[in-house]
Amino acid sequence: KLNAGDELFLYTDGITEASNKEKELYGEERLLNILNKNKNIELEKIIPTIKNDISDFIQNEPQSDDTTSVLFKYNGKV
């Protein structure tokens, strides 16, 4: 059940499985941290912020999978 103001972030495993040169994974914990850290910014800025954080993490490593995500905010009944 969604309540007015709830947000839903959906993503593919390519985000959490993005890896750096040490073969470390971006991971769910890092994703959750970046979402929580930026929960008060404008909705339109959250996905670009995540994409930038993934890029910072992987540096110049090639992308091995898609990194698809979508973010919804439920505003309640219209």
C-alpha positions as a printed NumPy array, in Angstrom:
array([[  0.   ,   0.   ,   0.   ],
       [  1.309,   3.411,  -0.948],
       [  0.422,   6.508,   1.013],
       [  0.499,  10.049,  -0.318],
       [  4.111,  11.204,  -0.476],
       [  5.607,   7.701,  -0.661],
       [  8.396,   7.175,  -3.18 ],
       [  9.287,   3.955,  -4.964],
       [ 12.732,   3.372,  -6.502],
       [ 13.097,   0.442,  -8.913],
       [ 16.421,  -0.638, -10.397],
       [ 18.115,  -3.434, -12.28 ],
       [ 20.895,  -5.555, -10.823],
       [ 23.413,  -3.738, -13.034],
       [ 23.42 ,  -0.911, -10.506],
       [ 24.279,  -2.986,  -7.444],
       [ 26.63 ,  -5.223,  -9.459],
       [ 28.63 ,  -2.361, -11.007],
       [ 32.248,  -3.043, -10.113],
       [ 35.436,  -1.041,  -9.724],
       [ 38.994,  -2.041, -10.688],
       [ 39.342,  -3.994,  -7.412],
       [ 36.249,  -6.005,  -8.497],
       [ 34.269,  -4.63 ,  -5.546],
       [ 30.536,  -4.309,  -6.182],
       [ 28.632,  -1.04 ,  -5.808],
       [ 26.16 ,  -2.992,  -3.684],
       [ 22.784,  -2.493,  -2.073],
       [ 24.226,  -0.84 ,   1.04 ],
       [ 25.933,   1.907,  -0.969],
       [ 22.775,   2.414,  -3.041],
       [ 20.638,   2.661,   0.096],
       [ 23.116,   5.101,   1.647],
       [ 23.046,   7.422,  -1.381],
       [ 19.232,   7.287,  -1.47 ],
       [ 18.938,   8.085,   2.242],
       [ 21.605,  10.784,   2.056],
       [ 19.681,  12.518,  -0.74 ],
       [ 16.09 ,  11.912,   0.351],
       [ 15.394,  15.626,   0.692],
       [ 16.629,  16.772,  -2.726],
       [ 14.313,  17.331,  -5.68 ],
       [ 12.994,  14.082,  -7.132],
       [ 14.412,  14.927, -10.573],
       [ 17.948,  15.112,  -9.139],
       [ 18.021,  11.748,  -7.371],
       [ 18.699,   9.471, -10.366],
       [ 21.448,  11.743, -11.786],
       [ 23.004,  11.8  ,  -8.303],
       [ 23.001,   7.991,  -8.201],
       [ 24.473,   7.79 , -11.719],
       [ 27.272,  10.164, -10.699],
       [ 27.986,   8.12 ,  -7.582],
       [ 28.186,   4.918,  -9.645],
       [ 30.599,   6.629, -12.058],
       [ 32.747,   7.836,  -9.157],
       [ 32.785,   4.302,  -7.758],
       [ 33.651,   2.398, -10.946],
       [ 36.042,   5.071, -12.272],
       [ 37.081,   4.011, -15.793],
       [ 35.98 ,   0.387, -15.574],
       [ 33.773,  -0.721, -18.463],
       [ 30.078,  -1.145, -17.782],
       [ 29.204,  -4.846, -17.788],
       [ 25.4  ,  -4.619, -17.468],
       [ 22.577,  -2.127, -17.854],
       [ 22.007,   0.339, -15.041],
       [ 18.323,   1.084, -15.393],
       [ 16.3  ,   2.802, -12.692],
       [ 13.022,   4.613, -12.264],
       [ 11.674,   6.649,  -9.366],
       [  8.009,   7.282,  -8.615],
       [  6.33 ,   9.51 ,  -6.086],
       [  2.732,   8.81 ,  -5.184],
       [  0.902,  12.053,  -4.593],
       [ -2.354,  10.479,  -3.497],
       [ -5.75 ,  10.35 ,  -5.117],
       [ -6.468,  12.877,  -7.821]])
